[in-house]
Amino acid sequence: MQNNEEKKQQILDAFHFRHATKQFDPDKKISEDDFRFILETGRLSPSSFGFEPWRFLVIQDPGLREKIKNVAWGAYTKLPEASHFVIILARTKEDTRYDSDYLKDQLKNVSKIPEEFLDKFLGRIEEFQREDFNLLEGDSPLYDWASKQTYIALANMMTAAAQIGIDSCPIEGFNIKKMNTLLAEEGLLESGHFSISVMAAFGYRTEDPHPKTRRSFDDIVKWV
């Protein structure tokens, strides 16, 4: 039976293995089972109040990939070579505001909060959004809050991929307005309920990366 030290070393090995892969081998494809595993780690990721304010678009259609490649400069060297390409959407204020239909359904039917506690819990969320984080002024704050949470899912997916020997690259190299326009034209934003947050390519590297460089542990970590 594997002990904790072996598990910890395997996890650290995966972090050392992972790097932002720039060139993918177009002849090597991730198996369906392996990629469903990666997506499942994203689905099971934590989110504030259990909102799950995300959607994962797995872009496999060659025509749409070409459109994305021509709009998003950060994806240009990843497409079409990447085995799998994911766009992570964040829910907008239409779904994340304390009184939205989506949120009520999420808490009642997914989180299974008892009916007698639902109104009180929604009141606590309103207080959090209105007073604690000041999220109700304008269109951006609730989207930005949801978008930050999508990065938790993204990180988990990339780490899980690395643990089974699959490469990845997070991508922010795009114009949000242009990408949202493209995705809206493709009918993927559900009339303003979603907005693009981040993208990621997955596949297999064509060459080994340079050794990983990071600031020292003592420079990053401060015990207070």
Backbone as a ProteinNet text record, in pm:
[ID]
protein_1_A
[PRIMARY]
MQNNEEKKQQILDAFHFRHATKQFDPDKKISEDDFRFILETGRLSPSSFGFEPWRFLVIQDPGLREKIKNVAWGAYTKLPEASHFVIILARTKEDTRYDSDYLKDQLKNVSKIPEEFLDKFLGRIEEFQREDFNLLEGDSPLYDWASKQTYIALANMMTAAAQIGIDSCPIEGFNIKKMNTLLAEEGLLESGHFSISVMAAFGYRTEDPHPKTRRSFDDIVKWV
[TERTIARY]
84.2	0	88	54.6	135.1	129.1	246.2	246.1	239.2	223.5	205.4	326	446.9	566.8	572.5	533.7	531.4	426.6	310.2	204.1	248.6	310.4	356	459.7	551	653.5	593.3	493.8	427.7	358.3	295.9	229.2	331.2	441.2	545	608	625	678.3	587.3	457	361.6	374.1	395.8	412.9	541.6	645.9	769.8	754.2	674.8	650	570.4	470.8	381.1	453.4	428.9	478.3	382.2	391.1	302.7	351.1	297.6	341.8	304.1	403.5	379.7	351.3	412.4	393.8	346.2	235.7	180.7	202.6	215.9	231.3	94.5	72.9	-59	-95.7	3	-22.8	-56.1	-48.4	-77.6	-205.7	-302.9	-432.4	-456.3	-519.7	-558.7	-679.1	-677.7	-790.5	-914.8	-1030.9	-1156.3	-1164.5	-1121.1	-1127.3	-1037.3	-916	-824.7	-878.3	-938.5	-985.1	-1111.1	-1194.7	-1310.7	-1264.3	-1156.3	-1099.6	-1054.6	-986.7	-941.3	-1060.6	-1162.3	-1281.4	-1352.2	-1349.8	-1416.9	-1349	-1216.9	-1149.4	-1188	-1217.8	-1268.8	-1409.9	-1494.2	-1633.1	-1640.8	-1550.3	-1553.1	-1479.9	-1431.9	-1356.9	-1447.7	-1389.8	-1469.5	-1502.3	-1612.9	-1652.1	-1721.4	-1715.7	-1774.2	-1923.9	-1968.6	-2107.9	-2159.1	-2068.9	-2111.4	-2184.7	-2151.8	-2223	-2196.3	-2075.5	-2031.1	-2052.4	-1989.8	-2019	-1941.6	-1938.8	-1856.4	-1924.1	-1868.4	-1901.3	-1774.1	-1750.3	-1631.4	-1672.2	-1627	-1652.7	-1532.6	-1553.6	-1446.7	-1457.4	-1363.5	-1370.9	-1298.3	-1373.6	-1315.5	-1346.2	-1447.1	-1484.4	-1371.1	-1317.2	-1204.7	-1235.9	-1357	-1392.7	-1391.7	-1447.5	-1448.8	-1307.5	-1228.8	-1089.4	-1015.3	-1040.7	-974.4	-1017.4	-1145.9	-1194.4	-1128	-1118.3	-1055.9	-908.8	-841.3	-700	-677	-768.7	-752.7	-796.4	-867.4	-913.3	-826.3	-786	-712.1	-563.9	-482.2	-340.1	-269.5	-316.4	-252.9	-278.7	-380.1	-413.7	-349.5	-284.9	-238.9	-142.2	-49.6	47.5	-2.2	-119.6	-173.5	-274.2	-337.6	-439.8	-388.9	-414.8	-500.8	-427.1	-298.4	-217.2	-260.6	-315.3	-353.9	-459	-443.1	-540.4	-678	-683.9	-810.3	-791.7	-894.1	-890.1	-1017.3	-998.9	-1111.6	-1123	-1243.7	-1274.6	-1358.2	-1311	-1385.2	-1464.5	-1595	-1683.4	-1716.1	-1739.1	-1785.9	-1928.4	-2010.7	-2147.8	-2146.2	-2234.6	-2245.2	-2342.2	-2368.8	-2459.4	-2600.8	-2633.6	-2765.1	-2786.8	-2677.6	-2687.7	-2624.6	-2538	-2464.4	-2516.3	-2605.6	-2666.2	-2750.7	-2754.7	-2819	-2963.8	-3034.4	-3175.7	-3201.3	-3097.4	-3113.3	-3183	-3250.8	-3317.6	-3216.4	-3102.7	-3000	-2954	-2925.3	-2873.2	-2975.6	-3100.6	-3203.7	-3214.1	-3208.1	-3213.3	-3090	-2974	-2848.7	-2853.7	-2896.2	-2896.8	-3003.6	-3119.5	-3230.7	-3216.4	-3184	-3190	-3056	-2946	-2813.7	-2748	-2740.9	-2681.1	-2772.7	-2901	-3001.1	-3016.5	-3015.4	-3040.5	-3189	-3224.2	-3365.7	-3444.1	-3566.4	-3651.8	-3659.1	-3663.2	-3678.5	-3553.6	-3438.7	-3315.7	-3277.7	-3350.2	-3308.6	-3309.8	-3417.9	-3427.1	-3318.3	-3291	-3186.3	-3050.2	-3024.9	-2896.8	-2881.9	-2989.8	-2986.7	-2963.8	-3019.7	-2996.3	-2850	-2788.3	-2644.8	-2561.9	-2600.7	-2529.8	-2547.6	-2668.1	-2691.4	-2601.4	-2592	-2505.1	-2360.1	-2316.7	-2180.6	-2156.7	-2249.6	-2232.9	-2246.7	-2336.7	-2364.1	-2263.7	-2227.7	-2147.6	-2004.5	-1987.2	-1853.6	-1759.6	-1807.7	-1722.4	-1766.8	-1876.9	-1924	-1933.6	-2014.5	-2022.8	-2143.5	-2229.5	-2356.6	-2357.3	-2246.7	-2240.3	-2183.3	-2264	-2217.3	-2224.6	-2181.4	-2190	-2068.3	-1953	-1828.1	-1800.3	-1829.3	-1783.1	-1827.9	-1954.4	-1999.6	-1935.3	-1917.5	-1847.1	-1702.4	-1634.5	-1495.1	-1481.8	-1576	-1576.4	-1593.1	-1685.5	-1706	-1584.2	-1526.4	-1410.3	-1292.4	-1272.3	-1163.2	-1179.9	-1303.7	-1328.5	-1301.7	-1317.9	-1290.3	-1143.6	-1057	-914.6	-884.1	-970.1	-953.6	-973.8	-1080.7	-1106.8	-995.1	-949.4	-841.9	-716.2	-677.3	-556.7	-569.1	-685.9	-705.5	-697.1	-752.4	-747.7	-604.8	-526.1	-388.5	-303.4	-326	-250.8	-287.8	-417.3	-461.6	-403.1	-400	-341.4	-194.1	-121.6	21.2	44.2	-44.6	-28.2	-42.4	-104.8	-115	-35.7	60.4	153.7	101.7	0.9	-56.6	-18.9	19.7	62.7	-54.1	-30.6	-135.7	-74.3	-157.6	-114.8	-235.5	-235.4	-342.8	-324.3	-434.4	-426.3	-514.3	-451.8	-523	-500	-430.1	-395.1	-509.5	-606	-719.3	-786.8	-858.6	-940.7	-1077.8	-1115.9	-1239.6	-1360.7	-1368	-1483.4	-1494.4	-1381.6	-1383.7	-1418.2	-1364.2	-1394.7	-1540.1	-1591.7	-1733.2	-1823.9	-1784.4	-1862.1	-1864.2	-1748	-1739.3	-1823.7	-1810.7	-1884.4	-2035	-2072.3	-2214.5	-2270.6	-2194.2	-2237.9	-2254	-2176.4	-2187.2	-2296.2	-2364.3	-2472.5	-2426	-2307.5	-2248.8	-2252.4	-2302.9	-2305.5	-2443.7	-2541.9	-2677.9	-2731.4	-2728.4	-2788.6	-2739.3	-2609.1	-2551.1	-2539	-2572.7	-2558.8	-2415	-2333.3	-2192.8	-2104	-1977.9	-1875.5	-1745.1	-1657.6	-1532.6	-1446.9	-1381.5	-1290.7	-1146.7	-1120.8	-985	-993	-882.6	-878.8	-760.9	-762.5	-651.7	-641.7	-517.6	-490.8	-431	-465.9	-416.1	-364.7	-260.8	-206	-72.5	18.9	149.4	258.9	358.7	467.8	548.5	607.8	696.1	842.2	872	1009.8	1007.6	1114.7	1123.1	1144.7	1085.7	1099.4	1230.5	1259.6	1372.2	1340.4	1441.4	1415.7	1327.5	1239.6	1146.8	1221.7	1186.3	1246.7	1137.9	1165.6	1073.8	1155.4	1096.1	1159.6	1170.6	1260.7	1284.9	1162.6	1153.6	1042.5	1035.3	1150.1	1150.1	1114.2	1132.1	1095	944.3	884.1	740.2	655.4	704.9	626.5	675.7	582.9	614.3	524	585.2	511.4	494.6	372.6	347.7	265.6
-119.3	0	124.7	221.7	342.5	428.2	474.2	559.5	706.4	791.3	934.3	997.7	954.9	1013.3	983.5	863	828.1	909.6	927.1	1007.5	1152.3	1208.1	1346.9	1364.7	1267.8	1278.1	1269	1183.9	1172.1	1303.2	1368	1495.2	1602.4	1609.5	1707.4	1679.7	1552.1	1516.8	1569.6	1562.2	1612.5	1763.2	1834.9	1979.9	2016.4	1937.4	1962.5	1926.6	1825.7	1783.5	1888.4	1948.8	2042.2	2168.4	2211.2	2339.9	2392.1	2518.8	2578.3	2535.8	2426.7	2367.6	2457.1	2491	2581.8	2506.9	2389.3	2311.4	2171.4	2128.8	1996.6	1905.1	1776.7	1676.9	1648.8	1684.4	1665.8	1519.1	1429.6	1287.8	1209.4	1275	1205.8	1262.9	1176.4	1218.1	1161	1240.4	1196.6	1103.7	993.6	901.2	965	917.3	971.4	951.9	836.7	807.5	903	927.7	1017.6	1160.1	1205.2	1343.2	1361	1260.7	1268.4	1276.9	1207	1215.8	1359	1422.8	1561.1	1654.4	1639.8	1723.1	1699.8	1575.5	1544.5	1615.3	1629.6	1702.4	1849.4	1902.8	2039	2047.5	1952.4	1952.3	1940.9	1866	1843.5	1952.7	2055.1	2160.8	2244.2	2302.9	2386	2521.2	2579.1	2713.6	2782.1	2913.9	2990.3	2963.8	2928.7	2895.2	2776.7	2704.2	2592.8	2635.8	2754.6	2809.3	2731.6	2672.8	2611.6	2709.1	2826.3	2931.7	2915.7	2795.5	2770	2677.1	2677.3	2577.6	2551.3	2424.1	2384.6	2349.9	2429.6	2402.2	2327.7	2203.5	2124.9	2145.4	2219.6	2260.9	2159.2	2074.1	1972.3	1997.7	2078.5	2106.2	2182.4	2127.9	2192.6	2334.8	2357.6	2490.8	2592.7	2557.3	2649.3	2669.4	2564.7	2578.1	2679.9	2676.1	2768.1	2911.5	2932	3065.4	3117.5	3031.1	3071	3104.1	3020.8	3042.6	3179.6	3223.4	3349.9	3470.5	3446.1	3556.2	3569.8	3456.2	3455.5	3431.5	3534.9	3522.2	3419.6	3402	3305.2	3161	3139.2	3003.7	2968.1	3066	3047.7	2930.2	2916.1	2807.1	2676.8	2679.2	2558.5	2486.4	2561.5	2503.9	2502.6	2392.6	2279.9	2163.8	2181.4	2068.7	2006.5	2086.5	2032.6	1923.4	1819.3	1709.6	1757.8	1834.2	1887	2034.3	2111.5	2255.5	2292.2	2357.2	2388.1	2538.7	2589.6	2726.8	2719.9	2785.4	2788.2	2918.4	2903.4	3018.6	3044.7	3171.3	3209.3	3261.5	3227.1	3278.9	3427.4	3501.1	3645.2	3673.2	3801.3	3839.5	3786	3749.6	3690.7	3565.4	3495.8	3369.5	3374	3469.9	3468.2	3568	3657.2	3749.2	3668.4	3714.7	3639.6	3601.6	3678.7	3651.5	3590.7	3535	3478.5	3342.8	3310.1	3179.8	3066	3085.9	2981.1	2950.6	3055.4	3035.2	2964.6	3004.4	2938.9	2791.8	2760.9	2620.4	2543.9	2608.2	2543.3	2505.8	2598.7	2575.2	2475.2	2483.6	2396	2255.8	2245.1	2115.8	2046.5	2122.8	2061.2	2051.3	2163.4	2162.9	2102	2089.2	2025.2	2097.5	2228.7	2305.1	2295.7	2257.3	2244.1	2373.2	2359.4	2472.7	2573.3	2523.4	2613.7	2697.1	2657.6	2733.5	2816.2	2797.5	2857.3	3009.8	3068.5	3214.3	3276.3	3213.8	3264.8	3257	3147.4	3131.8	3232.7	3254.3	3355.1	3494.3	3520.3	3648.5	3666	3555.8	3564	3590.8	3530.3	3553.8	3699.4	3752.2	3892.9	3983	3956.2	4036.6	4027.9	3907.3	3887.4	3967	3958.3	4026.5	4178.3	4222.1	4365.5	4436.7	4374.8	4444.8	4393.3	4260.5	4206.1	4228.1	4196.3	4204.5	4312.1	4381.3	4491.2	4447.4	4344.8	4283.8	4327.3	4409.9	4437.8	4568.2	4640.5	4766.2	4741.9	4758.1	4740.9	4596.6	4576.2	4443.5	4356.9	4417	4340.7	4266	4322.3	4256.7	4111.2	4080.7	3942.6	3850.4	3898.7	3818.4	3796	3902.3	3889.9	3790.3	3793.9	3702.2	3558.8	3536.4	3402.8	3358.2	3451.4	3417.8	3372.7	3436.9	3396.2	3250.4	3210	3073.3	2970.8	3011.6	2916.9	2876.8	2962.3	2929.8	2817	2797.5	2682.5	2554.4	2550.5	2433.9	2414.6	2524.4	2516.3	2456.4	2504.1	2453.8	2305.1	2264.7	2123.3	2037	2084.8	2009.1	1995	2101.7	2095.2	2004.2	2011.3	1924.7	1778.9	1751.5	1614.1	1561.2	1646.6	1606	1570	1654.3	1629	1498.5	1465.7	1343.8	1217.9	1228.2	1111.2	1133.2	1225.8	1243.1	1319.6	1404.9	1484.3	1629.7	1694	1833.7	1929.9	2053	2154.7	2292.8	2388.4	2527.9	2617.5	2694.5	2791.9	2908.7	2965	3069.4	3188.8	3304	3430.5	3523.7	3475.8	3560.3	3575.7	3660	3685.7	3815.1	3872.5	3989.6	3940.9	3975.8	3923.1	3959.4	4084.1	4127.1	4048.3	4029.8	3957	3809.6	3749.9	3609.2	3591.3	3683.1	3673.3	3689.7	3777.2	3794.4	3666.4	3603.8	3477.1	3369	3355.4	3251	3277.5	3404.5	3439.2	3403.6	3430.6	3396.3	3245	3169.8	3023.1	2971	3062.3	3023.1	2956.6	2993.6	2923.4	3002.2	3125.1	3207.1	3219	3153	3148.6	3287.8	3372.2	3507	3587	3586.4	3669.8	3605.8	3478.7	3411.1	3366.9	3365.5	3327.6	3430.5	3434.3	3514.4	3435.8	3453.6	3378.1	3418.9	3320.7	3346.6	3316.4	3192.8	3151	3030.3	2998.3	2882.8	2794.3	2670	2579.2	2475.2	2445.4	2340.6	2220.2	2101.3	1977.4	1886.2	1812.7	1720.2	1667.3	1647	1592	1678.1	1710.3	1798.1	1739.7	1828.4	1784.2	1788.6	1864	1871.5	1901.4	1863.2	1885.9	2033.7	2082.5	2224.4	2251.4	2379	2416.6	2379.3	2359.3	2328.8	2436.3	2393.3	2486.3	2582.1	2707.6	2808.9	2874.3	2892.2	2958	3030.7	3131.1	3194.5	3092.1	3116.8	3021.9	3011.6	2899.7	2875.8	2986.7	3024.4	3125.1	3263.9	3289.4	3417.8	3425.5	3312.4	3306.9	3288.9	3209.9	3172.7	3251.1	3317.2	3389.6	3338.8	3292.5	3244.1	3361.3	3391.7	3507.6	3467.2
0	0	0	-82.7	-97.4	28.8	76.1	194.7	155.6	255.9	229.8	162.4	200.7	140.8	-8.4	-48.1	-190.5	-265	-202.3	-263.9	-282.1	-177.5	-185.1	-295.5	-306.2	-408.9	-548.3	-566.9	-697.2	-735.1	-637	-663.5	-698.7	-623	-653.8	-789.7	-823.4	-955.3	-1066.3	-1043.6	-1143.2	-1158.6	-1048.3	-1056.6	-1130.2	-1111.2	-1184.2	-1332.4	-1360.8	-1499.7	-1575.8	-1509.3	-1576.6	-1617.3	-1738.5	-1784.6	-1891.5	-1921.6	-2021.7	-2160.8	-2208.5	-2334.8	-2452.5	-2532.9	-2646.2	-2775.8	-2792.8	-2913.5	-2876.6	-2937.3	-2911	-3030.9	-3003.2	-3107.5	-3169.3	-3296	-3357.5	-3379.5	-3370.1	-3395.8	-3269.3	-3154.1	-3028.6	-2967.7	-2944.1	-2893.1	-2754	-2671.8	-2538	-2550.9	-2477.6	-2483.8	-2423.1	-2466.5	-2413.1	-2262.8	-2214.3	-2071.1	-1992.2	-2043.5	-1973.4	-1971.1	-2081.7	-2081.6	-1998.7	-1994.3	-1904.1	-1758.8	-1726.9	-1592.4	-1562.5	-1658.2	-1640.2	-1619.6	-1702.4	-1689.7	-1556.5	-1510.6	-1383.4	-1267.1	-1272.1	-1164.1	-1165.7	-1284.4	-1291.7	-1235	-1272	-1225	-1073.6	-1014.3	-869.7	-790.8	-858.9	-791.1	-700.5	-596.2	-505.3	-566.8	-521.9	-563.4	-446.4	-444.7	-335.4	-323.5	-205.5	-176.8	-259.6	-325.2	-408.9	-534.1	-585.8	-702.5	-831	-843.4	-969.8	-1086.9	-1081.8	-1179.4	-1310	-1365.1	-1482.7	-1581.5	-1700	-1801.8	-1881.2	-1914.3	-1988.6	-2131.9	-2227.5	-2368.6	-2425.9	-2465.1	-2526.5	-2677.4	-2733.2	-2873.3	-2961.2	-3026.9	-3114.6	-3262.5	-3292	-3430	-3500.7	-3610.7	-3679.1	-3726.2	-3773.4	-3820.6	-3709.5	-3594.4	-3481.1	-3426.3	-3425.4	-3383	-3469.6	-3598.6	-3689.7	-3661.4	-3633.4	-3600	-3472.7	-3372.4	-3245.8	-3267.5	-3346	-3375.8	-3437.1	-3521	-3590.9	-3508.8	-3399	-3313.4	-3188.6	-3131.7	-3005.1	-3031.9	-3016.4	-3048.4	-2960.4	-2837.3	-2747.9	-2787.7	-2871.2	-2913.9	-3047.3	-3109.9	-3247.6	-3262.8	-3169.3	-3180.3	-3118.9	-3056.7	-2992.2	-3081.2	-3169.7	-3257.2	-3400.8	-3474	-3436.3	-3370.8	-3333.6	-3289.8	-3157.8	-3065.3	-2934.6	-2949.2	-2870.9	-2874.3	-2832.5	-2723.1	-2672.4	-2636.2	-2663.3	-2637.4	-2561.3	-2446.7	-2358.2	-2337.6	-2352.9	-2314.1	-2187.2	-2083.4	-1957.3	-1950.5	-1941.6	-1929.3	-1783.2	-1751.3	-1617.6	-1629.3	-1533.9	-1532.6	-1498.3	-1562.6	-1540.1	-1426	-1402.9	-1294.3	-1316.4	-1441.8	-1467.8	-1385.2	-1353.3	-1279.6	-1141.4	-1114.6	-988.2	-885.1	-923.9	-827.6	-728.4	-604.3	-495.7	-523.4	-608.9	-633.5	-772.4	-834.9	-969.2	-964.4	-1071.9	-1082.3	-1079.1	-1146.2	-1146.8	-1005.6	-928.9	-794.3	-705.1	-716	-636.3	-671.5	-800.7	-843.8	-796.3	-805.3	-763.7	-615.7	-534.5	-390	-349.6	-414.3	-376.8	-434.5	-562.1	-629.6	-647	-637.4	-648.8	-511.5	-441	-307.3	-202.2	-236.7	-149.2	-15.7	-18.9	103.1	136	257.3	294.3	272.6	230.6	198.4	312.9	436.5	550.7	578.2	520.3	540.1	417.5	306.6	180.7	184.9	234.2	237	324.7	436.6	525.8	458.6	387.7	320	207.2	132.4	25.9	83.6	201.1	267.3	305.3	347	380.8	255	144.5	19	-25	-11.2	-45.6	37.7	166.9	253.2	207.1	172.7	124	-3.8	-98.7	-226.7	-214.2	-128.9	-118.1	-28.8	83.6	183.7	195.4	199.7	224.6	105.4	-14.6	-134.1	-232.8	-202.7	-288.1	-434.6	-459.3	-591.8	-674.4	-621	-688.6	-766.9	-766.8	-841.3	-981.3	-1083.4	-1220.4	-1267.2	-1392.3	-1453	-1423.9	-1399.2	-1393.2	-1263.1	-1145.3	-1022.6	-1006.3	-1031.7	-1015.4	-1117.7	-1241.1	-1341.2	-1299.2	-1252.1	-1210.7	-1095.1	-1003.5	-888.7	-937.3	-1030.3	-1085.4	-1165.4	-1240.9	-1323.1	-1237.8	-1123.1	-1034.4	-992.1	-971.7	-927.7	-1037.1	-1163.3	-1271.6	-1272.8	-1219.4	-1218	-1118.7	-1020	-930.6	-1010.3	-1090.3	-1173.9	-1275.7	-1337.5	-1435.1	-1373.7	-1257	-1191.1	-1159.8	-1110.2	-1079.3	-1204	-1314.3	-1439	-1489.8	-1483.5	-1530.5	-1441.8	-1310.5	-1219.5	-1240.7	-1255.1	-1279.3	-1409.6	-1512.4	-1639.9	-1621.7	-1549.5	-1528.5	-1453.6	-1361.9	-1283.8	-1367.8	-1484.4	-1572.6	-1701.8	-1695.6	-1805.6	-1925.3	-1904.5	-2012.9	-1994.6	-2103.6	-2099.2	-2117	-2076.9	-2086.7	-2097.2	-2134.1	-2136.2	-2110.7	-2001.8	-1980.1	-2075.6	-2123.7	-2225.7	-2188.3	-2171.4	-2153.8	-2271.6	-2373	-2485.9	-2585	-2549.1	-2638.2	-2597.1	-2691	-2663.5	-2617.5	-2497	-2438.7	-2524.7	-2568.6	-2647.1	-2777.1	-2845.9	-2972.3	-2952.5	-2847.9	-2822.1	-2780.9	-2699.9	-2662.3	-2784.3	-2874.6	-2997.2	-3078.3	-3093.2	-3166.3	-3100.5	-2969.5	-2898.5	-2899.7	-2892.5	-2900.6	-3037.3	-3143	-3278.3	-3295.6	-3218.6	-3223.4	-3129.6	-3059	-2969.3	-2842	-2792.8	-2678.8	-2548	-2550.9	-2429.2	-2367	-2426.6	-2371.1	-2338.6	-2439.2	-2429.2	-2309	-2289.4	-2184.8	-2049.3	-2036.3	-1907.2	-1880.9	-1986	-1972.1	-2041.2	-1997.9	-2063.4	-2054.5	-2151.3	-2148.6	-2030	-1968.3	-1857.5	-1896.8	-1939.9	-1971.4	-2064.1	-2130	-2218.1	-2178.3	-2226.1	-2198.3	-2308.3	-2345.8	-2444.2	-2372.3	-2419.6	-2360.9	-2471.7	-2440.8	-2538.7	-2491.9	-2587.3	-2555	-2616.9	-2538.2	-2579.8	-2696.1	-2773	-2880.3	-2837.4	-2732	-2681.3	-2532.6	-2465.4	-2321.7	-2291.8	-2184.8	-2150	-2078.1	-2058.5	-1973.9	-1829.1	-1745.3	-1604	-1540.6	-1454.1	-1388.9	-1297.4	-1303.4	-1216.7	-1132.5	-1005.5	-913.3	-806.4	-745.5	-629.8	-516.8	-423.8	-315.7	-224.7	-156.3	-63.3	41.6	98.8	205	154.5	25.3	-31.6	-54.1	-82.5	-112.8	12.7	106.9	225.6	346.4	412.7	536.5	648.1	754.1	871.6	968.1	1004.1	1090.8	1213.9
[MASK]
++++++++++++++++++++++++++++++++++++++++++++++++++++++++++++++++++++++++++++++++++++++++++++++++++++++++++++++++++++++++++++++++++++++++++++++++++++++++++++++++++++++++++++++++++++++++++++++++++++++++++++++++++++++++++++++++

